[in-house]
Every structure is written in structure tokens, then in C-alpha cells.
Amino acid sequence: MSSTEQNKNNFKPIVPLVKSLPTLTPFKYSYFVAMDLLATLTADKPVVIFSKSTCAISHSVKALICSFGANPTVIEIDKMTNGQQIERALIQVGCRPTVPAVFIGQQLIGGADEVICLNVQNRLAQLLLRARAIFIWSS
């Protein structure tokens, strides 16, 4: 037996070989793409509201958050060239209806119902404080 054949027989991989790789279904793939897009748009911003310029409920949610002294980043998806892509991303992460969609501290809070519930429970101000969207609040 030659030394080359002997080396082949003694070869042991340091890392175990992977028998199969997990497969990404189209749904899982599109979910991760959607999360990446939304993460990019909400990065380093304490409050982001995805809205449509003609949506009265979105306007009310913006007014509520501004009433705490916060200055949210508002993304009017109907005014953007990639607005349909953003809307599909919001649907992928569970926003129905898609607007308003509120992110506080880079976390999806939800739509108008969730934001109003948090306000009624006196929890909205704490979220805004934690995200550094506001600095002082007394209830």
C-alpha cells in the first residue's frame, strides 16, 4: 500500500459531515427577506410608523404617539417607489391591515388596536421611554 492510500484511509474529518441541509421553503425565504427589509427601515430609529397618506387611522396613531412628545419616523408607503414591496413585507410579518404598522425600539408593536390598548393600559409611555423616543413622562 502506498503512502497516499494509507493517508486516505487514516483521514478523519475534524468537523462532522452534514448529511442534509435544511431547506428553505418559499414562504420561509420570503419571511426572512421581509424581516431584513423591515429591519433595515427601522434600524436606529426609536419609533417608525408605516402609513398611507390617505389613512385616517394612521393619522390618529401618529397624533397619539406625537402627543407623548415623540417624533416618529413616518414611512408613507403609498408615496414610495418600493411601497408595494414594503406592504408585502408587512403582510409577511403578520400586519393585517398593513397600515398603520408601528415599530417601537425596532420591535413590531402592531397596528392601531395594539397601540391604543397599550395606551389605555398606561404601557405605551414606558415603551417609548425604553426606546428613547421620549425622555421624561409623568402619568
N, CA, C and O atoms as a GROMACS GRO file, in nm:
protein
  556
    1MET      N    1   0.086  -0.118   0.000
    1MET     CA    2   0.000   0.000   0.000
    1MET      C    3   0.090   0.124   0.000
    1MET      O    4   0.185   0.133   0.078
    2SER      N    5   0.060   0.217  -0.088
    2SER     CA    6   0.140   0.339  -0.096
    2SER      C    7   0.105   0.434   0.018
    2SER      O    8   0.002   0.418   0.084
    3SER      N    9   0.191   0.531   0.039
    3SER     CA   10   0.166   0.627   0.148
    3SER      C   11   0.042   0.712   0.121
    3SER      O   12  -0.025   0.754   0.215
    4THR      N   13   0.011   0.739  -0.007
    4THR     CA   14  -0.109   0.817  -0.041
    4THR      C   15  -0.234   0.740  -0.004
    4THR      O   16  -0.328   0.797   0.051
    5GLU      N   17  -0.236   0.610  -0.034
    5GLU     CA   18  -0.352   0.527   0.001
    5GLU      C   19  -0.366   0.517   0.152
    5GLU      O   20  -0.477   0.517   0.204
    6GLN      N   21  -0.254   0.508   0.222
    6GLN     CA   22  -0.257   0.500   0.366
    6GLN      C   23  -0.315   0.628   0.427
    6GLN      O   24  -0.393   0.620   0.522
    7ASN      N   25  -0.278   0.745   0.373
    7ASN     CA   26  -0.330   0.873   0.422
    7ASN      C   27  -0.481   0.884   0.398
    7ASN      O   28  -0.553   0.939   0.482
    8LYS      N   29  -0.528   0.832   0.286
    8LYS     CA   30  -0.672   0.836   0.258
    8LYS      C   31  -0.749   0.754   0.360
    8LYS      O   32  -0.856   0.794   0.405
    9ASN      N   33  -0.694   0.639   0.396
    9ASN     CA   34  -0.762   0.551   0.491
    9ASN      C   35  -0.759   0.609   0.632
    9ASN      O   36  -0.850   0.581   0.710
   10ASN      N   37  -0.659   0.687   0.666
   10ASN     CA   38  -0.647   0.743   0.800
   10ASN      C   39  -0.713   0.880   0.814
   10ASN      O   40  -0.717   0.937   0.922
   11PHE      N   41  -0.765   0.930   0.704
   11PHE     CA   42  -0.827   1.064   0.706
   11PHE      C   43  -0.954   1.062   0.789
   11PHE      O   44  -1.043   0.980   0.766
   12LYS      N   45  -0.962   1.151   0.886
   12LYS     CA   46  -1.082   1.166   0.966
   12LYS      C   47  -1.116   1.314   0.968
   12LYS      O   48  -1.035   1.397   1.009
   13PRO      N   49  -1.236   1.349   0.923
   13PRO     CA   50  -1.271   1.492   0.923
   13PRO      C   51  -1.278   1.546   1.064
   13PRO      O   52  -1.324   1.479   1.156
   14ILE      N   53  -1.233   1.668   1.080
   14ILE     CA   54  -1.238   1.734   1.210
   14ILE      C   55  -1.382   1.772   1.243
   14ILE      O   56  -1.427   1.756   1.356
   15VAL      N   57  -1.453   1.821   1.146
   15VAL     CA   58  -1.593   1.861   1.163
   15VAL      C   59  -1.679   1.751   1.104
   15VAL      O   60  -1.654   1.709   0.991
   16PRO      N   61  -1.780   1.703   1.175
   16PRO     CA   62  -1.865   1.600   1.119
   16PRO      C   63  -1.932   1.650   0.990
   16PRO      O   64  -1.970   1.766   0.979
   17LEU      N   65  -1.944   1.560   0.894
   17LEU     CA   66  -2.007   1.596   0.768
   17LEU      C   67  -2.156   1.615   0.788
   17LEU      O   68  -2.220   1.540   0.862
   18VAL      N   69  -2.211   1.714   0.722
   18VAL     CA   70  -2.355   1.740   0.729
   18VAL      C   71  -2.422   1.649   0.627
   18VAL      O   72  -2.390   1.652   0.508
   19LYS      N   73  -2.517   1.570   0.676
   19LYS     CA   74  -2.585   1.478   0.585
   19LYS      C   75  -2.686   1.549   0.499
   19LYS      O   76  -2.699   1.520   0.380
   20SER      N   77  -2.758   1.643   0.557
   20SER     CA   78  -2.855   1.717   0.477
   20SER      C   79  -2.868   1.857   0.532
   20SER      O   80  -2.862   1.879   0.654
   21LEU      N   81  -2.884   1.949   0.445
   21LEU     CA   82  -2.904   2.089   0.485
   21LEU      C   83  -3.053   2.116   0.495
   21LEU      O   84  -3.131   2.062   0.417
   22PRO      N   85  -3.093   2.201   0.591
   22PRO     CA   86  -3.235   2.235   0.597
   22PRO      C   87  -3.276   2.310   0.472
   22PRO      O   88  -3.201   2.392   0.419
   23THR      N   89  -3.394   2.283   0.427
   23THR     CA   90  -3.443   2.351   0.307
   23THR      C   91  -3.529   2.468   0.348
   23THR      O   92  -3.606   2.462   0.444
   24LEU      N   93  -3.516   2.575   0.273
   24LEU     CA   94  -3.600   2.691   0.296
   24LEU      C   95  -3.714   2.687   0.197
   24LEU      O   96  -3.694   2.687   0.075
   25THR      N   97  -3.834   2.684   0.250
   25THR     CA   98  -3.949   2.690   0.162
   25THR      C   99  -3.962   2.832   0.111
   25THR      O  100  -3.907   2.924   0.171
   26PRO      N  101  -4.034   2.853   0.001
   26PRO     CA  102  -4.052   2.991  -0.047
   26PRO      C  103  -4.110   3.082   0.059
   26PRO      O  104  -4.075   3.200   0.065
   27PHE      N  105  -4.201   3.030   0.144
   27PHE     CA  106  -4.261   3.113   0.248
   27PHE      C  107  -4.155   3.156   0.349
   27PHE      O  108  -4.147   3.274   0.385
   28LYS      N  109  -4.072   3.060   0.396
   28LYS     CA  110  -3.969   3.094   0.494
   28LYS      C  111  -3.870   3.193   0.436
   28LYS      O  112  -3.829   3.288   0.503
   29TYR      N  113  -3.832   3.172   0.311
   29TYR     CA  114  -3.737   3.262   0.245
   29TYR      C  115  -3.795   3.402   0.236
   29TYR      O  116  -3.728   3.500   0.270
   30SER      N  117  -3.920   3.414   0.191
   30SER     CA  118  -3.980   3.547   0.177
   30SER      C  119  -4.000   3.612   0.312
   30SER      O  120  -3.993   3.735   0.323
   31TYR      N  121  -4.024   3.533   0.417
   31TYR     CA  122  -4.038   3.589   0.552
   31TYR      C  123  -3.906   3.652   0.596
   31TYR      O  124  -3.904   3.762   0.650
   32PHE      N  125  -3.793   3.582   0.570
   32PHE     CA  126  -3.663   3.635   0.610
   32PHE      C  127  -3.627   3.759   0.528
   32PHE      O  128  -3.568   3.852   0.582
   33VAL      N  129  -3.662   3.761   0.402
   33VAL     CA  130  -3.638   3.879   0.318
   33VAL      C  131  -3.721   3.996   0.371
   33VAL      O  132  -3.672   4.109   0.379
   34ALA      N  133  -3.847   3.969   0.407
   34ALA     CA  134  -3.934   4.074   0.462
   34ALA      C  135  -3.878   4.128   0.593
   34ALA      O  136  -3.875   4.249   0.613
   35MET      N  137  -3.833   4.039   0.681
   35MET     CA  138  -3.776   4.083   0.808
   35MET      C  139  -3.651   4.167   0.786
   35MET      O  140  -3.629   4.266   0.856
   36ASP      N  141  -3.570   4.129   0.689
   36ASP     CA  142  -3.449   4.204   0.660
   36ASP      C  143  -3.482   4.345   0.609
   36ASP      O  144  -3.419   4.442   0.650
   37LEU      N  145  -3.580   4.354   0.520
   37LEU     CA  146  -3.621   4.484   0.468
   37LEU      C  147  -3.673   4.573   0.581
   37LEU      O  148  -3.634   4.689   0.591
   38LEU      N  149  -3.760   4.520   0.665
   38LEU     CA  150  -3.817   4.598   0.774
   38LEU      C  151  -3.710   4.635   0.877
   38LEU      O  152  -3.712   4.745   0.932
   39ALA      N  153  -3.618   4.543   0.904
   39ALA     CA  154  -3.510   4.573   0.998
   39ALA      C  155  -3.424   4.688   0.947
   39ALA      O  156  -3.380   4.773   1.024
   40THR      N  157  -3.400   4.690   0.817
   40THR     CA  158  -3.321   4.798   0.757
   40THR      C  159  -3.393   4.932   0.772
   40THR      O  160  -3.331   5.034   0.803
   41LEU      N  161  -3.523   4.931   0.750
   41LEU     CA  162  -3.600   5.056   0.755
   41LEU      C  163  -3.620   5.106   0.898
   41LEU      O  164  -3.640   5.226   0.919
   42THR      N  165  -3.616   5.016   0.997
   42THR     CA  166  -3.640   5.058   1.135
   42THR      C  167  -3.513   5.071   1.217
   42THR      O  168  -3.518   5.115   1.332
   43ALA      N  169  -3.399   5.035   1.161
   43ALA     CA  170  -3.272   5.038   1.235
   43ALA      C  171  -3.242   5.178   1.287
   43ALA      O  172  -3.258   5.277   1.216
   44ASP      N  173  -3.197   5.182   1.412
   44ASP     CA  174  -3.152   5.307   1.475
   44ASP      C  175  -3.259   5.414   1.485
   44ASP      O  176  -3.227   5.533   1.498
   45LYS      N  177  -3.384   5.375   1.478
   45LYS     CA  178  -3.493   5.471   1.492
   45LYS      C  179  -3.582   5.425   1.608
   45LYS      O  180  -3.626   5.310   1.609
   46PRO      N  181  -3.607   5.513   1.704
   46PRO     CA  182  -3.687   5.469   1.820
   46PRO      C  183  -3.831   5.433   1.785
   46PRO      O  184  -3.885   5.336   1.839
   47VAL      N  185  -3.893   5.508   1.694
   47VAL     CA  186  -4.031   5.481   1.655
   47VAL      C  187  -4.045   5.497   1.505
   47VAL      O  188  -4.006   5.599   1.447
   48VAL      N  189  -4.100   5.394   1.442
   48VAL     CA  190  -4.128   5.400   1.299
   48VAL      C  191  -4.273   5.361   1.278
   48VAL      O  192  -4.320   5.260   1.331
   49ILE      N  193  -4.344   5.442   1.201
   49ILE     CA  194  -4.483   5.413   1.168
   49ILE      C  195  -4.492   5.399   1.016
   49ILE      O  196  -4.461   5.492   0.942
   50PHE      N  197  -4.536   5.281   0.972
   50PHE     CA  198  -4.565   5.261   0.830
   50PHE      C  199  -4.710   5.303   0.811
   50PHE      O  200  -4.799   5.258   0.883
   51SER      N  201  -4.731   5.389   0.713
   51SER     CA  202  -4.860   5.454   0.698
   51SER      C  203  -4.892   5.470   0.550
   51SER      O  204  -4.808   5.448   0.463
   52LYS      N  205  -5.016   5.510   0.525
   52LYS     CA  206  -5.055   5.557   0.392
   52LYS      C  207  -5.108   5.698   0.412
   52LYS      O  208  -5.176   5.727   0.511
   53SER      N  209  -5.078   5.784   0.318
   53SER     CA  210  -5.112   5.926   0.334
   53SER      C  211  -5.262   5.949   0.344
   53SER      O  212  -5.304   6.052   0.398
   54THR      N  213  -5.343   5.858   0.294
   54THR     CA  214  -5.489   5.876   0.295
   54THR      C  215  -5.557   5.804   0.409
   54THR      O  216  -5.680   5.805   0.417
   55CYS      N  217  -5.481   5.740   0.498
   55CYS     CA  218  -5.540   5.658   0.605
   55CYS      C  219  -5.564   5.741   0.731
   55CYS      O  220  -5.469   5.787   0.795
   56ALA      N  221  -5.690   5.759   0.766
   56ALA     CA  222  -5.726   5.838   0.884
   56ALA      C  223  -5.680   5.772   1.014
   56ALA      O  224  -5.641   5.840   1.108
   57ILE      N  225  -5.685   5.639   1.019
   57ILE     CA  226  -5.642   5.568   1.140
   57ILE      C  227  -5.491   5.587   1.160
   57ILE      O  228  -5.445   5.607   1.272
   58SER      N  229  -5.415   5.582   1.051
   58SER     CA  230  -5.270   5.607   1.060
   58SER      C  231  -5.244   5.746   1.115
   58SER      O  232  -5.155   5.766   1.198
   59HIS      N  233  -5.321   5.843   1.068
   59HIS     CA  234  -5.305   5.981   1.117
   59HIS      C  235  -5.333   5.987   1.268
   59HIS      O  236  -5.262   6.056   1.341
   60SER      N  237  -5.435   5.916   1.314
   60SER     CA  238  -5.469   5.915   1.457
   60SER      C  239  -5.358   5.852   1.541
   60SER      O  240  -5.325   5.901   1.649
   61VAL      N  241  -5.300   5.743   1.492
   61VAL     CA  242  -5.192   5.677   1.564
   61VAL      C  243  -5.069   5.768   1.571
   61VAL      O  244  -5.003   5.778   1.674
   62LYS      N  245  -5.039   5.835   1.460
   62LYS     CA  246  -4.927   5.931   1.460
   62LYS      C  247  -4.952   6.041   1.562
   62LYS      O  248  -4.862   6.077   1.638
   63ALA      N  249  -5.074   6.094   1.565
   63ALA     CA  250  -5.108   6.201   1.660
   63ALA      C  251  -5.095   6.153   1.804
   63ALA      O  252  -5.046   6.226   1.890
   64LEU      N  253  -5.138   6.030   1.831
   64LEU     CA  254  -5.128   5.975   1.967
   64LEU      C  255  -4.982   5.965   2.010
   64LEU      O  256  -4.947   6.008   2.120
   65ILE      N  257  -4.898   5.910   1.926
   65ILE     CA  258  -4.757   5.894   1.961
   65ILE      C  259  -4.688   6.030   1.974
   65ILE      O  260  -4.605   6.049   2.063
   66CYS      N  261  -4.722   6.123   1.888
   66CYS     CA  262  -4.665   6.258   1.898
   66CYS      C  263  -4.712   6.330   2.023
   66CYS      O  264  -4.640   6.417   2.075
   67SER      N  265  -4.830   6.296   2.074
   67SER     CA  266  -4.880   6.361   2.195
   67SER      C  267  -4.794   6.331   2.318
   67SER      O  268  -4.802   6.403   2.418
   68PHE      N  269  -4.713   6.227   2.312
   68PHE     CA  270  -4.620   6.195   2.420
   68PHE      C  271  -4.490   6.274   2.407
   68PHE      O  272  -4.406   6.271   2.497
   69GLY      N  273  -4.475   6.345   2.297
   69GLY     CA  274  -4.352   6.420   2.272
   69GLY      C  275  -4.254   6.345   2.183
   69GLY      O  276  -4.142   6.392   2.160
   70ALA      N  277  -4.295   6.230   2.133
   70ALA     CA  278  -4.208   6.153   2.043
   70ALA      C  279  -4.212   6.212   1.904
   70ALA      O  280  -4.309   6.279   1.866
   71ASN      N  281  -4.108   6.189   1.829
   71ASN     CA  282  -4.100   6.235   1.691
   71ASN      C  283  -4.079   6.112   1.602
   71ASN      O  284  -3.966   6.082   1.564
   72PRO      N  285  -4.187   6.040   1.569
   72PRO     CA  286  -4.171   5.914   1.496
   72PRO      C  287  -4.125   5.937   1.352
   72PRO      O  288  -4.153   6.039   1.291
   73THR      N  289  -4.053   5.838   1.300
   73THR     CA  290  -4.023   5.834   1.158
   73THR      C  291  -4.146   5.776   1.091
   73THR      O  292  -4.189   5.665   1.124
   74VAL      N  293  -4.203   5.850   0.997
   74VAL     CA  294  -4.324   5.805   0.930
   74VAL      C  295  -4.287   5.768   0.786
   74VAL      O  296  -4.230   5.849   0.713
   75ILE      N  297  -4.319   5.646   0.749
   75ILE     CA  298  -4.292   5.599   0.613
   75ILE      C  299  -4.426   5.582   0.543
   75ILE      O  300  -4.500   5.487   0.569
   76GLU      N  301  -4.454   5.675   0.454
   76GLU     CA  302  -4.579   5.672   0.376
   76GLU      C  303  -4.558   5.578   0.258
   76GLU      O  304  -4.500   5.617   0.157
   77ILE      N  305  -4.604   5.454   0.271
   77ILE     CA  306  -4.572   5.353   0.169
   77ILE      C  307  -4.639   5.380   0.035
   77ILE      O  308  -4.593   5.331  -0.068
   78ASP      N  309  -4.750   5.456   0.036
   78ASP     CA  310  -4.814   5.487  -0.092
   78ASP      C  311  -4.740   5.594  -0.170
   78ASP      O  312  -4.772   5.620  -0.286
   79LYS      N  313  -4.642   5.658  -0.108
   79LYS     CA  314  -4.563   5.762  -0.175
   79LYS      C  315  -4.424   5.712  -0.216
   79LYS      O  316  -4.345   5.788  -0.272
   80MET      N  317  -4.394   5.584  -0.188
   80MET     CA  318  -4.262   5.531  -0.215
   80MET      C  319  -4.262   5.443  -0.339
   80MET      O  320  -4.362   5.376  -0.369
   81THR      N  321  -4.152   5.443  -0.410
   81THR     CA  322  -4.144   5.360  -0.531
   81THR      C  323  -4.146   5.211  -0.497
   81THR      O  324  -4.197   5.131  -0.575
   82ASN      N  325  -4.091   5.172  -0.381
   82ASN     CA  326  -4.095   5.032  -0.340
   82ASN      C  327  -4.203   5.007  -0.235
   82ASN      O  328  -4.192   4.915  -0.154
   83GLY      N  329  -4.307   5.088  -0.238
   83GLY     CA  330  -4.416   5.077  -0.140
   83GLY      C  331  -4.486   4.942  -0.141
   83GLY      O  332  -4.522   4.890  -0.035
   84GLN      N  333  -4.506   4.886  -0.259
   84GLN     CA  334  -4.572   4.755  -0.266
   84GLN      C  335  -4.484   4.647  -0.203
   84GLN      O  336  -4.535   4.556  -0.137
   85GLN      N  337  -4.355   4.656  -0.221
   85GLN     CA  338  -4.263   4.561  -0.160
   85GLN      C  339  -4.270   4.572  -0.007
   85GLN      O  340  -4.272   4.471   0.064
   86ILE      N  341  -4.272   4.694   0.044
   86ILE     CA  342  -4.282   4.716   0.188
   86ILE      C  343  -4.415   4.662   0.240
   86ILE      O  344  -4.419   4.599   0.345
   87GLU      N  345  -4.523   4.687   0.166
   87GLU     CA  346  -4.653   4.638   0.208
   87GLU      C  347  -4.655   4.485   0.213
   87GLU      O  348  -4.712   4.427   0.305
   88ARG      N  349  -4.594   4.419   0.115
   88ARG     CA  350  -4.585   4.272   0.116
   88ARG      C  351  -4.504   4.225   0.236
   88ARG      O  352  -4.537   4.124   0.298
   89ALA      N  353  -4.398   4.297   0.269
   89ALA     CA  354  -4.316   4.262   0.385
   89ALA      C  355  -4.398   4.273   0.514
   89ALA      O  356  -4.387   4.187   0.602
   90LEU      N  357  -4.478   4.377   0.525
   90LEU     CA  358  -4.563   4.393   0.643
   90LEU      C  359  -4.665   4.280   0.654
   90LEU      O  360  -4.693   4.231   0.764
   91ILE      N  361  -4.720   4.237   0.542
   91ILE     CA  362  -4.813   4.124   0.541
   91ILE      C  363  -4.741   3.998   0.587
   91ILE      O  364  -4.795   3.919   0.665
   92GLN      N  365  -4.617   3.978   0.539
   92GLN     CA  366  -4.539   3.859   0.575
   92GLN      C  367  -4.516   3.848   0.725
   92GLN      O  368  -4.513   3.737   0.780
   93VAL      N  369  -4.499   3.962   0.793
   93VAL     CA  370  -4.474   3.957   0.937
   93VAL      C  371  -4.603   3.963   1.018
   93VAL      O  372  -4.599   3.968   1.141
   94GLY      N  373  -4.717   3.962   0.950
   94GLY     CA  374  -4.845   3.949   1.020
   94GLY      C  375  -4.927   4.075   1.036
   94GLY      O  376  -5.024   4.075   1.112
   95CYS      N  377  -4.892   4.182   0.970
   95CYS     CA  378  -4.970   4.306   0.980
   95CYS      C  379  -5.091   4.298   0.888
   95CYS      O  380  -5.077   4.299   0.765
   96ARG      N  381  -5.208   4.290   0.947
   96ARG     CA  382  -5.332   4.291   0.869
   96ARG      C  383  -5.434   4.371   0.947
   96ARG      O  384  -5.474   4.326   1.054
   97PRO      N  385  -5.477   4.484   0.903
   97PRO     CA  386  -5.437   4.552   0.780
   97PRO      C  387  -5.292   4.598   0.790
   97PRO      O  388  -5.233   4.602   0.898
   98THR      N  389  -5.236   4.632   0.676
   98THR     CA  390  -5.092   4.662   0.672
   98THR      C  391  -5.056   4.795   0.736
   98THR      O  392  -4.945   4.811   0.786
   99VAL      N  393  -5.147   4.889   0.735
   99VAL     CA  394  -5.118   5.019   0.797
   99VAL      C  395  -5.231   5.056   0.892
   99VAL      O  396  -5.347   5.020   0.868
  100PRO      N  397  -5.199   5.128   0.997
  100PRO     CA  398  -5.066   5.162   1.041
  100PRO      C  399  -4.995   5.040   1.100
  100PRO      O  400  -5.058   4.952   1.160
  101ALA      N  401  -4.865   5.035   1.083
  101ALA     CA  402  -4.780   4.934   1.145
  101ALA      C  403  -4.676   5.009   1.226
  101ALA      O  404  -4.598   5.088   1.172
  102VAL      N  405  -4.674   4.985   1.356
  102VAL     CA  406  -4.590   5.063   1.446
  102VAL      C  407  -4.477   4.976   1.501
  102VAL      O  408  -4.500   4.867   1.554
  103PHE      N  409  -4.355   5.027   1.488
  103PHE     CA  410  -4.237   4.964   1.546
  103PHE      C  411  -4.183   5.059   1.652
  103PHE      O  412  -4.159   5.176   1.624
  104ILE      N  413  -4.164   5.008   1.772
  104ILE     CA  414  -4.105   5.087   1.880
  104ILE      C  415  -3.982   5.010   1.927
  104ILE      O  416  -3.991   4.894   1.966
  105GLY      N  417  -3.867   5.077   1.924
  105GLY     CA  418  -3.743   5.010   1.961
  105GLY      C  419  -3.712   4.893   1.871
  105GLY      O  420  -3.663   4.790   1.917
  106GLN      N  421  -3.740   4.907   1.744
  106GLN     CA  422  -3.717   4.806   1.640
  106GLN      C  423  -3.802   4.679   1.659
  106GLN      O  424  -3.775   4.577   1.595
  107GLN      N  425  -3.901   4.685   1.743
  107GLN     CA  426  -3.992   4.572   1.763
  107GLN      C  427  -4.129   4.606   1.707
  107GLN      O  428  -4.180   4.716   1.729
  108LEU      N  429  -4.188   4.512   1.635
  108LEU     CA  430  -4.322   4.534   1.584
  108LEU      C  431  -4.420   4.533   1.700
  108LEU      O  432  -4.430   4.435   1.774
  109ILE      N  433  -4.491   4.644   1.717
  109ILE     CA  434  -4.594   4.655   1.821
  109ILE      C  435  -4.728   4.610   1.764
  109ILE      O  436  -4.804   4.540   1.830
  110GLY      N  437  -4.755   4.650   1.642
  110GLY     CA  438  -4.880   4.613   1.578
  110GLY      C  439  -4.944   4.733   1.512
  110GLY      O  440  -4.877   4.829   1.474
  111GLY      N  441  -5.075   4.726   1.501
  111GLY     CA  442  -5.150   4.832   1.438
  111GLY      C  443  -5.217   4.922   1.539
  111GLY      O  444  -5.174   4.932   1.654
  112ALA      N  445  -5.322   4.988   1.494
  112ALA     CA  446  -5.392   5.085   1.578
  112ALA      C  447  -5.449   5.021   1.704
  112ALA      O  448  -5.437   5.078   1.813
  113ASP      N  449  -5.509   4.903   1.692
  113ASP     CA  450  -5.569   4.837   1.810
  113ASP      C  451  -5.466   4.814   1.919
  113ASP      O  452  -5.491   4.842   2.036
  114GLU      N  453  -5.349   4.762   1.880
  114GLU     CA  454  -5.245   4.732   1.979
  114GLU      C  455  -5.190   4.859   2.044
  114GLU      O  456  -5.166   4.862   2.165
  115VAL      N  457  -5.170   4.964   1.964
  115VAL     CA  458  -5.117   5.089   2.018
  115VAL      C  459  -5.218   5.152   2.114
  115VAL      O  460  -5.179   5.200   2.221
  116ILE      N  461  -5.345   5.152   2.078
  116ILE     CA  462  -5.448   5.210   2.164
  116ILE      C  463  -5.461   5.129   2.293
  116ILE      O  464  -5.476   5.186   2.401
  117CYS      N  465  -5.454   4.996   2.282
  117CYS     CA  466  -5.458   4.910   2.402
  117CYS      C  467  -5.344   4.943   2.496
  117CYS      O  468  -5.364   4.956   2.617
  118LEU      N  469  -5.224   4.955   2.441
  118LEU     CA  470  -5.108   4.989   2.524
  118LEU      C  471  -5.127   5.124   2.592
  118LEU      O  472  -5.090   5.141   2.708
  119ASN      N  473  -5.186   5.219   2.522
  119ASN     CA  474  -5.210   5.350   2.581
  119ASN      C  475  -5.312   5.341   2.694
  119ASN      O  476  -5.292   5.400   2.800
  120VAL      N  477  -5.420   5.268   2.673
  120VAL     CA  478  -5.524   5.253   2.777
  120VAL      C  479  -5.465   5.185   2.901
  120VAL      O  480  -5.502   5.218   3.013
  121GLN      N  481  -5.374   5.091   2.879
  121GLN     CA  482  -5.310   5.019   2.990
  121GLN      C  483  -5.192   5.095   3.051
  121GLN      O  484  -5.122   5.042   3.137
  122ASN      N  485  -5.170   5.218   3.007
  122ASN     CA  486  -5.058   5.301   3.052
  122ASN      C  487  -4.922   5.233   3.028
  122ASN      O  488  -4.830   5.249   3.108
  123ARG      N  489  -4.910   5.158   2.919
  123ARG     CA  490  -4.784   5.091   2.887
  123ARG      C  491  -4.714   5.153   2.766
  123ARG      O  492  -4.597   5.125   2.742
  124LEU      N  493  -4.784   5.237   2.691
  124LEU     CA  494  -4.724   5.298   2.572
  124LEU      C  495  -4.610   5.393   2.610
  124LEU      O  496  -4.506   5.392   2.545
  125ALA      N  497  -4.630   5.473   2.713
  125ALA     CA  498  -4.526   5.567   2.756
  125ALA      C  499  -4.399   5.493   2.797
  125ALA      O  500  -4.289   5.537   2.766
  126GLN      N  501  -4.415   5.380   2.869
  126GLN     CA  502  -4.297   5.304   2.911
  126GLN      C  503  -4.220   5.249   2.791
  126GLN      O  504  -4.097   5.248   2.791
  127LEU      N  505  -4.292   5.203   2.689
  127LEU     CA  506  -4.226   5.154   2.568
  127LEU      C  507  -4.149   5.267   2.499
  127LEU      O  508  -4.036   5.248   2.454
  128LEU      N  509  -4.211   5.383   2.492
  128LEU     CA  510  -4.146   5.498   2.429
  128LEU      C  511  -4.022   5.543   2.507
  128LEU      O  512  -3.921   5.580   2.449
  129LEU      N  513  -4.032   5.538   2.640
  129LEU     CA  514  -3.916   5.571   2.724
  129LEU      C  515  -3.803   5.471   2.702
  129LEU      O  516  -3.688   5.510   2.684
  130ARG      N  517  -3.836   5.342   2.705
  130ARG     CA  518  -3.736   5.237   2.689
  130ARG      C  519  -3.665   5.247   2.553
  130ARG      O  520  -3.545   5.219   2.542
  131ALA      N  521  -3.740   5.287   2.450
  131ALA     CA  522  -3.682   5.300   2.316
  131ALA      C  523  -3.610   5.434   2.297
  131ALA      O  524  -3.551   5.459   2.192
  132ARG      N  525  -3.614   5.519   2.400
  132ARG     CA  526  -3.555   5.653   2.396
  132ARG      C  527  -3.621   5.743   2.292
  132ARG      O  528  -3.556   5.829   2.232
  133ALA      N  529  -3.750   5.721   2.271
  133ALA     CA  530  -3.827   5.809   2.184
  133ALA      C  531  -3.870   5.933   2.262
  133ALA      O  532  -3.891   6.040   2.205
  134ILE      N  533  -3.883   5.917   2.394
  134ILE     CA  534  -3.911   6.029   2.485
  134ILE      C  535  -3.818   6.011   2.604
  134ILE      O  536  -3.763   5.902   2.625
  135PHE      N  537  -3.800   6.115   2.682
  135PHE     CA  538  -3.704   6.108   2.792
  135PHE      C  539  -3.768   6.130   2.928
  135PHE      O  540  -3.713   6.085   3.029
  136ILE      N  541  -3.879   6.197   2.934
  136ILE     CA  542  -3.947   6.224   3.060
  136ILE      C  543  -4.095   6.202   3.040
  136ILE      O  544  -4.153   6.245   2.940
  137TRP      N  545  -4.157   6.134   3.135
  137TRP     CA  546  -4.302   6.118   3.127
  137TRP      C  547  -4.356   6.101   3.268
  137TRP      O  548  -4.303   6.024   3.347
  138SER      N  549  -4.461   6.174   3.297
  138SER     CA  550  -4.531   6.154   3.424
  138SER      C  551  -4.678   6.133   3.392
  138SER      O  552  -4.740   6.213   3.321
  139SER      N  553  -4.732   6.026   3.446
  139SER     CA  554  -4.873   5.994   3.414
  139SER      C  555  -4.969   6.058   3.509
  139SER      O  556  -5.090   6.041   3.495
   0.00000   0.00000   0.00000
